[in-house]
């Protein structure tokens, strides 16, 4: 009767396991998105690819001036904009949506939402028209472009 051999984990097995864990982590934490349109010119160009992360513990929480990818109802399913105002902040009167300008008082970004705008303001569909967006609709922060 032959006894079974004990198998030891080799250095190659450890290395392979390490790369598998890194690959799974990267797949779950990072996505690439292609820019469509000119609303983020000159920062982002049409058809440019960007790396997006929702691993906020790694890239930091969403802050003012961050570029974010937001889930929406356009044909691409997302839009890329810059965060201009955070929850609770007063929006500069020149950027307030037209339908709100009819009311009195300052426009304050509601809790749980951010006010986003494209860098190419004349050609951007953003919070000035659609209002502030839910933070839960943000797919992630843009961490690398170019």
Protein Blocks (a to p, Z undefined) as FASTA:
>chain_A
ZZdddddddfklmmmmmmmmmmmmmmmmpccdddedjklcckbcghiacdddfblmlnop
adehiacddddfbfnopacdddfbdghiacdfklgcfklmmpgcjddddehiacdddfbl
mlcccfklnopadfklpgbdcfbgZZ
